[in-house]
């Protein structure tokens, strides 16, 4: 890692965070994106504009846990 999240050319390295989750409200997703961005800004000392958060929502009928489809819980 280069100082303060910069590459050899001095540009900021763009972190991309991918969150896979079930459906959530827009308000909750806004807060999640804000908190993840803040965490990267604090930890890496990089501008917020360089942080990307991708949210992939998976419907409850398309994933399961412990042998049970989540939609069936």
mmCIF file of the N, C-alpha and C atoms, coordinates in Angstrom:
data_MODEL
# 
_entry.id   MODEL 
# 
loop_
_atom_site.group_PDB 
_atom_site.id 
_atom_site.type_symbol 
_atom_site.label_atom_id 
_atom_site.label_alt_id 
_atom_site.label_comp_id 
_atom_site.label_asym_id 
_atom_site.label_entity_id 
_atom_site.label_seq_id 
_atom_site.pdbx_PDB_ins_code 
_atom_site.Cartn_x 
_atom_site.Cartn_y 
_atom_site.Cartn_z 
_atom_site.occupancy 
_atom_site.B_iso_or_equiv 
_atom_site.pdbx_formal_charge 
_atom_site.auth_seq_id 
_atom_site.auth_comp_id 
_atom_site.auth_asym_id 
_atom_site.auth_atom_id 
_atom_site.pdbx_PDB_model_num 
ATOM 1   N N  . UNK A 1 1  ? 0.847   -1.183  0.000   1.00 0.00 ? 1  UNK A N  1 
ATOM 2   C CA . UNK A 1 1  ? 0.000   0.000   0.000   1.00 0.00 ? 1  UNK A CA 1 
ATOM 3   C C  . UNK A 1 1  ? 0.884   1.235   0.000   1.00 0.00 ? 1  UNK A C  1 
ATOM 4   N N  . UNK A 1 2  ? 0.541   2.168   -0.807  1.00 0.00 ? 2  UNK A N  1 
ATOM 5   C CA . UNK A 1 2  ? 1.289   3.408   -0.882  1.00 0.00 ? 2  UNK A CA 1 
ATOM 6   C C  . UNK A 1 2  ? 0.706   4.403   0.117   1.00 0.00 ? 2  UNK A C  1 
ATOM 7   N N  . UNK A 1 3  ? 1.482   5.389   0.522   1.00 0.00 ? 3  UNK A N  1 
ATOM 8   C CA . UNK A 1 3  ? 1.009   6.334   1.540   1.00 0.00 ? 3  UNK A CA 1 
ATOM 9   C C  . UNK A 1 3  ? -0.328  6.966   1.177   1.00 0.00 ? 3  UNK A C  1 
ATOM 10  N N  . UNK A 1 4  ? -1.217  6.995   2.152   1.00 0.00 ? 4  UNK A N  1 
ATOM 11  C CA . UNK A 1 4  ? -2.513  7.655   2.030   1.00 0.00 ? 4  UNK A CA 1 
ATOM 12  C C  . UNK A 1 4  ? -3.338  7.146   0.856   1.00 0.00 ? 4  UNK A C  1 
ATOM 13  N N  . UNK A 1 5  ? -3.186  5.882   0.500   1.00 0.00 ? 5  UNK A N  1 
ATOM 14  C CA . UNK A 1 5  ? -4.021  5.289   -0.528  1.00 0.00 ? 5  UNK A CA 1 
ATOM 15  C C  . UNK A 1 5  ? -3.717  5.744   -1.937  1.00 0.00 ? 5  UNK A C  1 
ATOM 16  N N  . UNK A 1 6  ? -2.479  6.150   -2.192  1.00 0.00 ? 6  UNK A N  1 
ATOM 17  C CA . UNK A 1 6  ? -2.115  6.603   -3.541  1.00 0.00 ? 6  UNK A CA 1 
ATOM 18  C C  . UNK A 1 6  ? -1.275  5.540   -4.245  1.00 0.00 ? 6  UNK A C  1 
ATOM 19  N N  . UNK A 1 7  ? -1.395  5.489   -5.554  1.00 0.00 ? 7  UNK A N  1 
ATOM 20  C CA . UNK A 1 7  ? -0.572  4.569   -6.335  1.00 0.00 ? 7  UNK A CA 1 
ATOM 21  C C  . UNK A 1 7  ? 0.746   5.254   -6.703  1.00 0.00 ? 7  UNK A C  1 
ATOM 22  N N  . UNK A 1 8  ? 1.555   4.583   -7.490  1.00 0.00 ? 8  UNK A N  1 
ATOM 23  C CA . UNK A 1 8  ? 2.871   5.119   -7.856  1.00 0.00 ? 8  UNK A CA 1 
ATOM 24  C C  . UNK A 1 8  ? 2.784   6.451   -8.606  1.00 0.00 ? 8  UNK A C  1 
ATOM 25  N N  . UNK A 1 9  ? 1.692   6.659   -9.325  1.00 0.00 ? 9  UNK A N  1 
ATOM 26  C CA . UNK A 1 9  ? 1.525   7.893   -10.084 1.00 0.00 ? 9  UNK A CA 1 
ATOM 27  C C  . UNK A 1 9  ? 0.969   9.032   -9.222  1.00 0.00 ? 9  UNK A C  1 
ATOM 28  N N  . UNK A 1 10 ? 0.642   8.736   -7.974  1.00 0.00 ? 10 UNK A N  1 
ATOM 29  C CA . UNK A 1 10 ? 0.115   9.756   -7.078  1.00 0.00 ? 10 UNK A CA 1 
ATOM 30  C C  . UNK A 1 10 ? -1.390  9.875   -7.069  1.00 0.00 ? 10 UNK A C  1 
ATOM 31  N N  . UNK A 1 11 ? -2.066  9.058   -7.884  1.00 0.00 ? 11 UNK A N  1 
ATOM 32  C CA . UNK A 1 11 ? -3.527  9.075   -7.897  1.00 0.00 ? 11 UNK A CA 1 
ATOM 33  C C  . UNK A 1 11 ? -4.051  8.239   -6.734  1.00 0.00 ? 11 UNK A C  1 
ATOM 34  N N  . UNK A 1 12 ? -5.242  8.593   -6.260  1.00 0.00 ? 12 UNK A N  1 
ATOM 35  C CA . UNK A 1 12 ? -5.850  7.804   -5.198  1.00 0.00 ? 12 UNK A CA 1 
ATOM 36  C C  . UNK A 1 12 ? -6.317  6.465   -5.741  1.00 0.00 ? 12 UNK A C  1 
ATOM 37  N N  . UNK A 1 13 ? -6.119  5.429   -4.956  1.00 0.00 ? 13 UNK A N  1 
ATOM 38  C CA . UNK A 1 13 ? -6.609  4.102   -5.294  1.00 0.00 ? 13 UNK A CA 1 
ATOM 39  C C  . UNK A 1 13 ? -8.086  4.069   -4.920  1.00 0.00 ? 13 UNK A C  1 
ATOM 40  N N  . UNK A 1 14 ? -8.929  3.662   -5.843  1.00 0.00 ? 14 UNK A N  1 
ATOM 41  C CA . UNK A 1 14 ? -10.366 3.686   -5.624  1.00 0.00 ? 14 UNK A CA 1 
ATOM 42  C C  . UNK A 1 14 ? -10.830 2.385   -4.981  1.00 0.00 ? 14 UNK A C  1 
ATOM 43  N N  . UNK A 1 15 ? -11.169 2.403   -3.691  1.00 0.00 ? 15 UNK A N  1 
ATOM 44  C CA . UNK A 1 15 ? -11.721 1.192   -3.103  1.00 0.00 ? 15 UNK A CA 1 
ATOM 45  C C  . UNK A 1 15 ? -13.162 0.992   -3.567  1.00 0.00 ? 15 UNK A C  1 
ATOM 46  N N  . UNK A 1 16 ? -13.489 -0.255  -3.865  1.00 0.00 ? 16 UNK A N  1 
ATOM 47  C CA . UNK A 1 16 ? -14.855 -0.632  -4.211  1.00 0.00 ? 16 UNK A CA 1 
ATOM 48  C C  . UNK A 1 16 ? -15.303 -1.656  -3.182  1.00 0.00 ? 16 UNK A C  1 
ATOM 49  N N  . UNK A 1 17 ? -16.378 -1.346  -2.481  1.00 0.00 ? 17 UNK A N  1 
ATOM 50  C CA . UNK A 1 17 ? -16.929 -2.232  -1.465  1.00 0.00 ? 17 UNK A CA 1 
ATOM 51  C C  . UNK A 1 17 ? -18.215 -2.816  -2.026  1.00 0.00 ? 17 UNK A C  1 
ATOM 52  N N  . UNK A 1 18 ? -18.334 -4.140  -2.018  1.00 0.00 ? 18 UNK A N  1 
ATOM 53  C CA . UNK A 1 18 ? -19.547 -4.797  -2.488  1.00 0.00 ? 18 UNK A CA 1 
ATOM 54  C C  . UNK A 1 18 ? -20.267 -5.405  -1.298  1.00 0.00 ? 18 UNK A C  1 
ATOM 55  N N  . UNK A 1 19 ? -21.537 -5.056  -1.150  1.00 0.00 ? 19 UNK A N  1 
ATOM 56  C CA . UNK A 1 19 ? -22.369 -5.575  -0.070  1.00 0.00 ? 19 UNK A CA 1 
ATOM 57  C C  . UNK A 1 19 ? -23.453 -6.432  -0.704  1.00 0.00 ? 19 UNK A C  1 
ATOM 58  N N  . UNK A 1 20 ? -23.509 -7.686  -0.314  1.00 0.00 ? 20 UNK A N  1 
ATOM 59  C CA . UNK A 1 20 ? -24.579 -8.569  -0.775  1.00 0.00 ? 20 UNK A CA 1 
ATOM 60  C C  . UNK A 1 20 ? -25.517 -8.772  0.403   1.00 0.00 ? 20 UNK A C  1 
ATOM 61  N N  . UNK A 1 21 ? -26.798 -8.473  0.174   1.00 0.00 ? 21 UNK A N  1 
ATOM 62  C CA . UNK A 1 21 ? -27.752 -8.530  1.271   1.00 0.00 ? 21 UNK A CA 1 
ATOM 63  C C  . UNK A 1 21 ? -29.149 -8.748  0.726   1.00 0.00 ? 21 UNK A C  1 
ATOM 64  N N  . UNK A 1 22 ? -30.064 -9.006  1.633   1.00 0.00 ? 22 UNK A N  1 
ATOM 65  C CA . UNK A 1 22 ? -31.471 -9.051  1.290   1.00 0.00 ? 22 UNK A CA 1 
ATOM 66  C C  . UNK A 1 22 ? -31.993 -7.635  1.107   1.00 0.00 ? 22 UNK A C  1 
ATOM 67  N N  . UNK A 1 23 ? -33.218 -7.515  0.629   1.00 0.00 ? 23 UNK A N  1 
ATOM 68  C CA . UNK A 1 23 ? -33.798 -6.194  0.386   1.00 0.00 ? 23 UNK A CA 1 
ATOM 69  C C  . UNK A 1 23 ? -33.852 -5.343  1.660   1.00 0.00 ? 23 UNK A C  1 
ATOM 70  N N  . UNK A 1 24 ? -33.516 -4.076  1.514   1.00 0.00 ? 24 UNK A N  1 
ATOM 71  C CA . UNK A 1 24 ? -33.579 -3.099  2.605   1.00 0.00 ? 24 UNK A CA 1 
ATOM 72  C C  . UNK A 1 24 ? -34.167 -1.807  2.045   1.00 0.00 ? 24 UNK A C  1 
ATOM 73  N N  . UNK A 1 25 ? -34.621 -0.939  2.921   1.00 0.00 ? 25 UNK A N  1 
ATOM 74  C CA . UNK A 1 25 ? -35.190 0.341   2.490   1.00 0.00 ? 25 UNK A CA 1 
ATOM 75  C C  . UNK A 1 25 ? -34.084 1.262   1.964   1.00 0.00 ? 25 UNK A C  1 
ATOM 76  N N  . UNK A 1 26 ? -34.492 2.233   1.175   1.00 0.00 ? 26 UNK A N  1 
ATOM 77  C CA . UNK A 1 26 ? -33.545 3.210   0.644   1.00 0.00 ? 26 UNK A CA 1 
ATOM 78  C C  . UNK A 1 26 ? -32.872 3.958   1.788   1.00 0.00 ? 26 UNK A C  1 
ATOM 79  N N  . UNK A 1 27 ? -33.615 4.271   2.841   1.00 0.00 ? 27 UNK A N  1 
ATOM 80  C CA . UNK A 1 27 ? -33.044 4.990   3.980   1.00 0.00 ? 27 UNK A CA 1 
ATOM 81  C C  . UNK A 1 27 ? -31.914 4.190   4.624   1.00 0.00 ? 27 UNK A C  1 
ATOM 82  N N  . UNK A 1 28 ? -32.119 2.894   4.820   1.00 0.00 ? 28 UNK A N  1 
ATOM 83  C CA . UNK A 1 28 ? -31.078 2.050   5.412   1.00 0.00 ? 28 UNK A CA 1 
ATOM 84  C C  . UNK A 1 28 ? -29.867 1.939   4.491   1.00 0.00 ? 28 UNK A C  1 
ATOM 85  N N  . UNK A 1 29 ? -30.105 1.843   3.189   1.00 0.00 ? 29 UNK A N  1 
ATOM 86  C CA . UNK A 1 29 ? -28.982 1.756   2.250   1.00 0.00 ? 29 UNK A CA 1 
ATOM 87  C C  . UNK A 1 29 ? -28.190 3.060   2.214   1.00 0.00 ? 29 UNK A C  1 
ATOM 88  N N  . UNK A 1 30 ? -28.872 4.186   2.294   1.00 0.00 ? 30 UNK A N  1 
ATOM 89  C CA . UNK A 1 30 ? -28.162 5.475   2.357   1.00 0.00 ? 30 UNK A CA 1 
ATOM 90  C C  . UNK A 1 30 ? -27.235 5.520   3.566   1.00 0.00 ? 30 UNK A C  1 
ATOM 91  N N  . UNK A 1 31 ? -27.759 5.105   4.712   1.00 0.00 ? 31 UNK A N  1 
ATOM 92  C CA . UNK A 1 31 ? -26.960 5.124   5.938   1.00 0.00 ? 31 UNK A CA 1 
ATOM 93  C C  . UNK A 1 31 ? -25.788 4.152   5.844   1.00 0.00 ? 31 UNK A C  1 
ATOM 94  N N  . UNK A 1 32 ? -26.011 2.988   5.276   1.00 0.00 ? 32 UNK A N  1 
ATOM 95  C CA . UNK A 1 32 ? -24.940 2.012   5.099   1.00 0.00 ? 32 UNK A CA 1 
ATOM 96  C C  . UNK A 1 32 ? -23.827 2.584   4.224   1.00 0.00 ? 32 UNK A C  1 
ATOM 97  N N  . UNK A 1 33 ? -24.200 3.169   3.100   1.00 0.00 ? 33 UNK A N  1 
ATOM 98  C CA . UNK A 1 33 ? -23.212 3.760   2.187   1.00 0.00 ? 33 UNK A CA 1 
ATOM 99  C C  . UNK A 1 33 ? -22.437 4.869   2.896   1.00 0.00 ? 33 UNK A C  1 
ATOM 100 N N  . UNK A 1 34 ? -23.123 5.701   3.651   1.00 0.00 ? 34 UNK A N  1 
ATOM 101 C CA . UNK A 1 34 ? -22.458 6.787   4.373   1.00 0.00 ? 34 UNK A CA 1 
ATOM 102 C C  . UNK A 1 34 ? -21.455 6.248   5.383   1.00 0.00 ? 34 UNK A C  1 
ATOM 103 N N  . UNK A 1 35 ? -21.868 5.243   6.164   1.00 0.00 ? 35 UNK A N  1 
ATOM 104 C CA . UNK A 1 35 ? -20.978 4.717   7.197   1.00 0.00 ? 35 UNK A CA 1 
ATOM 105 C C  . UNK A 1 35 ? -19.780 3.972   6.608   1.00 0.00 ? 35 UNK A C  1 
ATOM 106 N N  . UNK A 1 36 ? -20.001 3.212   5.548   1.00 0.00 ? 36 UNK A N  1 
ATOM 107 C CA . UNK A 1 36 ? -18.882 2.517   4.897   1.00 0.00 ? 36 UNK A CA 1 
ATOM 108 C C  . UNK A 1 36 ? -17.906 3.534   4.318   1.00 0.00 ? 36 UNK A C  1 
ATOM 109 N N  . UNK A 1 37 ? -18.434 4.552   3.651   1.00 0.00 ? 37 UNK A N  1 
ATOM 110 C CA . UNK A 1 37 ? -17.571 5.589   3.085   1.00 0.00 ? 37 UNK A CA 1 
ATOM 111 C C  . UNK A 1 37 ? -16.768 6.275   4.181   1.00 0.00 ? 37 UNK A C  1 
ATOM 112 N N  . UNK A 1 38 ? -17.426 6.653   5.261   1.00 0.00 ? 38 UNK A N  1 
ATOM 113 C CA . UNK A 1 38 ? -16.730 7.301   6.379   1.00 0.00 ? 38 UNK A CA 1 
ATOM 114 C C  . UNK A 1 38 ? -15.623 6.414   6.936   1.00 0.00 ? 38 UNK A C  1 
ATOM 115 N N  . UNK A 1 39 ? -15.884 5.114   7.037   1.00 0.00 ? 39 UNK A N  1 
ATOM 116 C CA . UNK A 1 39 ? -14.873 4.190   7.565   1.00 0.00 ? 39 UNK A CA 1 
ATOM 117 C C  . UNK A 1 39 ? -13.630 4.162   6.677   1.00 0.00 ? 39 UNK A C  1 
ATOM 118 N N  . UNK A 1 40 ? -13.823 4.136   5.367   1.00 0.00 ? 40 UNK A N  1 
ATOM 119 C CA . UNK A 1 40 ? -12.676 4.133   4.451   1.00 0.00 ? 40 UNK A CA 1 
ATOM 120 C C  . UNK A 1 40 ? -11.940 5.467   4.479   1.00 0.00 ? 40 UNK A C  1 
ATOM 121 N N  . UNK A 1 41 ? -12.674 6.561   4.544   1.00 0.00 ? 41 UNK A N  1 
ATOM 122 C CA . UNK A 1 41 ? -12.047 7.883   4.624   1.00 0.00 ? 41 UNK A CA 1 
ATOM 123 C C  . UNK A 1 41 ? -11.188 7.973   5.882   1.00 0.00 ? 41 UNK A C  1 
ATOM 124 N N  . UNK A 1 42 ? -11.714 7.511   7.012   1.00 0.00 ? 42 UNK A N  1 
ATOM 125 C CA . UNK A 1 42 ? -10.968 7.553   8.275   1.00 0.00 ? 42 UNK A CA 1 
ATOM 126 C C  . UNK A 1 42 ? -9.768  6.614   8.268   1.00 0.00 ? 42 UNK A C  1 
ATOM 127 N N  . UNK A 1 43 ? -9.967  5.394   7.787   1.00 0.00 ? 43 UNK A N  1 
ATOM 128 C CA . UNK A 1 43 ? -8.901  4.386   7.844   1.00 0.00 ? 43 UNK A CA 1 
ATOM 129 C C  . UNK A 1 43 ? -7.784  4.655   6.840   1.00 0.00 ? 43 UNK A C  1 
ATOM 130 N N  . UNK A 1 44 ? -8.145  5.065   5.634   1.00 0.00 ? 44 UNK A N  1 
ATOM 131 C CA . UNK A 1 44 ? -7.156  5.216   4.564   1.00 0.00 ? 44 UNK A CA 1 
ATOM 132 C C  . UNK A 1 44 ? -6.773  6.663   4.286   1.00 0.00 ? 44 UNK A C  1 
ATOM 133 N N  . UNK A 1 45 ? -7.476  7.603   4.922   1.00 0.00 ? 45 UNK A N  1 
ATOM 134 C CA . UNK A 1 45 ? -7.210  9.031   4.698   1.00 0.00 ? 45 UNK A CA 1 
ATOM 135 C C  . UNK A 1 45 ? -7.313  9.390   3.214   1.00 0.00 ? 45 UNK A C  1 
ATOM 136 N N  . UNK A 1 46 ? -8.412  8.993   2.616   1.00 0.00 ? 46 UNK A N  1 
ATOM 137 C CA . UNK A 1 46 ? -8.654  9.267   1.203   1.00 0.00 ? 46 UNK A CA 1 
ATOM 138 C C  . UNK A 1 46 ? -9.923  10.106  1.069   1.00 0.00 ? 46 UNK A C  1 
ATOM 139 N N  . UNK A 1 47 ? -10.085 10.804  -0.043  1.00 0.00 ? 47 UNK A N  1 
ATOM 140 C CA . UNK A 1 47 ? -11.310 11.581  -0.244  1.00 0.00 ? 47 UNK A CA 1 
ATOM 141 C C  . UNK A 1 47 ? -12.526 10.661  -0.395  1.00 0.00 ? 47 UNK A C  1 
ATOM 142 N N  . UNK A 1 48 ? -13.646 11.097  0.139   1.00 0.00 ? 48 UNK A N  1 
ATOM 143 C CA . UNK A 1 48 ? -14.882 10.314  0.037   1.00 0.00 ? 48 UNK A CA 1 
ATOM 144 C C  . UNK A 1 48 ? -15.247 10.038  -1.419  1.00 0.00 ? 48 UNK A C  1 
ATOM 145 N N  . UNK A 1 49 ? -14.883 10.940  -2.305  1.00 0.00 ? 49 UNK A N  1 
ATOM 146 C CA . UNK A 1 49 ? -15.230 10.792  -3.724  1.00 0.00 ? 49 UNK A CA 1 
ATOM 147 C C  . UNK A 1 49 ? -14.581 9.570   -4.368  1.00 0.00 ? 49 UNK A C  1 
ATOM 148 N N  . UNK A 1 50 ? -13.551 9.021   -3.733  1.00 0.00 ? 50 UNK A N  1 
ATOM 149 C CA . UNK A 1 50 ? -12.868 7.867   -4.320  1.00 0.00 ? 50 UNK A CA 1 
ATOM 150 C C  . UNK A 1 50 ? -13.467 6.538   -3.881  1.00 0.00 ? 50 UNK A C  1 
ATOM 151 N N  . UNK A 1 51 ? -14.379 6.557   -2.920  1.00 0.00 ? 51 UNK A N  1 
ATOM 152 C CA . UNK A 1 51 ? -14.957 5.321   -2.376  1.00 0.00 ? 51 UNK A CA 1 
ATOM 153 C C  . UNK A 1 51 ? -16.249 5.004   -3.116  1.00 0.00 ? 51 UNK A C  1 
ATOM 154 N N  . UNK A 1 52 ? -16.346 3.769   -3.609  1.00 0.00 ? 52 UNK A N  1 
ATOM 155 C CA . UNK A 1 52 ? -17.581 3.307   -4.235  1.00 0.00 ? 52 UNK A CA 1 
ATOM 156 C C  . UNK A 1 52 ? -18.143 2.160   -3.411  1.00 0.00 ? 52 UNK A C  1 
ATOM 157 N N  . UNK A 1 53 ? -19.454 2.185   -3.197  1.00 0.00 ? 53 UNK A N  1 
ATOM 158 C CA . UNK A 1 53 ? -20.142 1.104   -2.488  1.00 0.00 ? 53 UNK A CA 1 
ATOM 159 C C  . UNK A 1 53 ? -21.205 0.564   -3.432  1.00 0.00 ? 53 UNK A C  1 
ATOM 160 N N  . UNK A 1 54 ? -21.097 -0.716  -3.724  1.00 0.00 ? 54 UNK A N  1 
ATOM 161 C CA . UNK A 1 54 ? -22.069 -1.376  -4.599  1.00 0.00 ? 54 UNK A CA 1 
ATOM 162 C C  . UNK A 1 54 ? -22.929 -2.288  -3.738  1.00 0.00 ? 54 UNK A C  1 
ATOM 163 N N  . UNK A 1 55 ? -24.228 -2.118  -3.813  1.00 0.00 ? 55 UNK A N  1 
ATOM 164 C CA . UNK A 1 55 ? -25.152 -2.946  -3.045  1.00 0.00 ? 55 UNK A CA 1 
ATOM 165 C C  . UNK A 1 55 ? -25.857 -3.885  -4.010  1.00 0.00 ? 55 UNK A C  1 
ATOM 166 N N  . UNK A 1 56 ? -25.698 -5.166  -3.750  1.00 0.00 ? 56 UNK A N  1 
ATOM 167 C CA . UNK A 1 56 ? -26.365 -6.193  -4.549  1.00 0.00 ? 56 UNK A CA 1 
ATOM 168 C C  . UNK A 1 56 ? -27.444 -6.814  -3.668  1.00 0.00 ? 56 UNK A C  1 
ATOM 169 N N  . UNK A 1 57 ? -28.690 -6.551  -4.008  1.00 0.00 ? 57 UNK A N  1 
ATOM 170 C CA . UNK A 1 57 ? -29.791 -7.098  -3.221  1.00 0.00 ? 57 UNK A CA 1 
ATOM 171 C C  . UNK A 1 57 ? -30.240 -8.427  -3.817  1.00 0.00 ? 57 UNK A C  1 
ATOM 172 N N  . UNK A 1 58 ? -30.367 -9.388  -2.945  1.00 0.00 ? 58 UNK A N  1 
ATOM 173 C CA . UNK A 1 58 ? -30.785 -10.725 -3.345  1.00 0.00 ? 58 UNK A CA 1 
ATOM 174 C C  . UNK A 1 58 ? -32.174 -10.968 -2.755  1.00 0.00 ? 58 UNK A C  1 
ATOM 175 N N  . UNK A 1 59 ? -33.172 -11.267 -3.589  1.00 0.00 ? 59 UNK A N  1 
ATOM 176 C CA . UNK A 1 59 ? -34.508 -11.541 -3.066  1.00 0.00 ? 59 UNK A CA 1 
ATOM 177 C C  . UNK A 1 59 ? -34.488 -12.736 -2.109  1.00 0.00 ? 59 UNK A C  1 
ATOM 178 N N  . UNK A 1 60 ? -35.387 -12.721 -1.143  1.00 0.00 ? 60 UNK A N  1 
ATOM 179 C CA . UNK A 1 60 ? -35.401 -13.794 -0.143  1.00 0.00 ? 60 UNK A CA 1 
ATOM 180 C C  . UNK A 1 60 ? -35.698 -15.162 -0.749  1.00 0.00 ? 60 UNK A C  1 
ATOM 181 N N  . UNK A 1 61 ? -36.290 -15.195 -1.945  1.00 0.00 ? 61 UNK A N  1 
ATOM 182 C CA . UNK A 1 61 ? -36.535 -16.494 -2.580  1.00 0.00 ? 61 UNK A CA 1 
ATOM 183 C C  . UNK A 1 61 ? -35.350 -16.960 -3.418  1.00 0.00 ? 61 UNK A C  1 
ATOM 184 N N  . UNK A 1 62 ? -34.239 -16.225 -3.339  1.00 0.00 ? 62 UNK A N  1 
ATOM 185 C CA . UNK A 1 62 ? -33.059 -16.578 -4.129  1.00 0.00 ? 62 UNK A CA 1 
ATOM 186 C C  . UNK A 1 62 ? -31.838 -16.901 -3.288  1.00 0.00 ? 62 UNK A C  1 
ATOM 187 N N  . UNK A 1 63 ? -31.999 -17.079 -1.972  1.00 0.00 ? 63 UNK A N  1 
ATOM 188 C CA . UNK A 1 63 ? -30.877 -17.499 -1.139  1.00 0.00 ? 63 UNK A CA 1 
ATOM 189 C C  . UNK A 1 63 ? -31.406 -18.204 0.105   1.00 0.00 ? 63 UNK A C  1 
ATOM 190 N N  . UNK A 1 64 ? -30.551 -18.998 0.676   1.00 0.00 ? 64 UNK A N  1 
ATOM 191 C CA . UNK A 1 64 ? -30.941 -19.752 1.860   1.00 0.00 ? 64 UNK A CA 1 
ATOM 192 C C  . UNK A 1 64 ? -29.816 -19.831 2.859   1.00 0.00 ? 64 UNK A C  1 
ATOM 193 N N  . UNK A 1 65 ? -30.154 -20.291 4.044   1.00 0.00 ? 65 UNK A N  1 
ATOM 194 C CA . UNK A 1 65 ? -29.177 -20.481 5.110   1.00 0.00 ? 65 UNK A CA 1 
ATOM 195 C C  . UNK A 1 65 ? -29.626 -21.660 5.956   1.00 0.00 ? 65 UNK A C  1 
ATOM 196 N N  . UNK A 1 66 ? -28.658 -22.434 6.397   1.00 0.00 ? 66 UNK A N  1 
ATOM 197 C CA . UNK A 1 66 ? -28.922 -23.589 7.263   1.00 0.00 ? 66 UNK A CA 1 
ATOM 198 C C  . UNK A 1 66 ? -29.924 -24.554 6.629   1.00 0.00 ? 66 UNK A C  1 
ATOM 199 N N  . UNK A 1 67 ? -29.845 -24.684 5.311   1.00 0.00 ? 67 UNK A N  1 
ATOM 200 C CA . UNK A 1 67 ? -30.685 -25.646 4.613   1.00 0.00 ? 67 UNK A CA 1 
ATOM 201 C C  . UNK A 1 67 ? -32.106 -25.185 4.340   1.00 0.00 ? 67 UNK A C  1 
ATOM 202 N N  . UNK A 1 68 ? -32.398 -23.912 4.600   1.00 0.00 ? 68 UNK A N  1 
ATOM 203 C CA . UNK A 1 68 ? -33.753 -23.401 4.424   1.00 0.00 ? 68 UNK A CA 1 
ATOM 204 C C  . UNK A 1 68 ? -33.729 -22.158 3.546   1.00 0.00 ? 68 UNK A C  1 
ATOM 205 N N  . UNK A 1 69 ? -34.647 -22.098 2.600   1.00 0.00 ? 69 UNK A N  1 
ATOM 206 C CA . UNK A 1 69 ? -34.792 -20.907 1.783   1.00 0.00 ? 69 UNK A CA 1 
ATOM 207 C C  . UNK A 1 69 ? -35.226 -19.758 2.691   1.00 0.00 ? 69 UNK A C  1 
ATOM 208 N N  . UNK A 1 70 ? -34.587 -18.621 2.563   1.00 0.00 ? 70 UNK A N  1 
ATOM 209 C CA . UNK A 1 70 ? -34.872 -17.491 3.445   1.00 0.00 ? 70 UNK A CA 1 
ATOM 210 C C  . UNK A 1 70 ? -36.331 -17.060 3.357   1.00 0.00 ? 70 UNK A C  1 
ATOM 211 N N  . UNK A 1 71 ? -36.937 -17.163 2.199   1.00 0.00 ? 71 UNK A N  1 
ATOM 212 C CA . UNK A 1 71 ? -38.345 -16.794 2.035   1.00 0.00 ? 71 UNK A CA 1 
ATOM 213 C C  . UNK A 1 71 ? -39.264 -17.677 2.864   1.00 0.00 ? 71 UNK A C  1 
ATOM 214 N N  . UNK A 1 72 ? -38.809 -18.874 3.224   1.00 0.00 ? 72 UNK A N  1 
ATOM 215 C CA . UNK A 1 72 ? -39.638 -19.803 3.992   1.00 0.00 ? 72 UNK A CA 1 
ATOM 216 C C  . UNK A 1 72 ? -39.544 -19.589 5.497   1.00 0.00 ? 72 UNK A C  1 
ATOM 217 N N  . UNK A 1 73 ? -38.706 -18.693 5.921   1.00 0.00 ? 73 UNK A N  1 
ATOM 218 C CA . UNK A 1 73 ? -38.556 -18.470 7.368   1.00 0.00 ? 73 UNK A CA 1 
ATOM 219 C C  . UNK A 1 73 ? -39.617 -17.554 7.898   1.00 0.00 ? 73 UNK A C  1 
# 
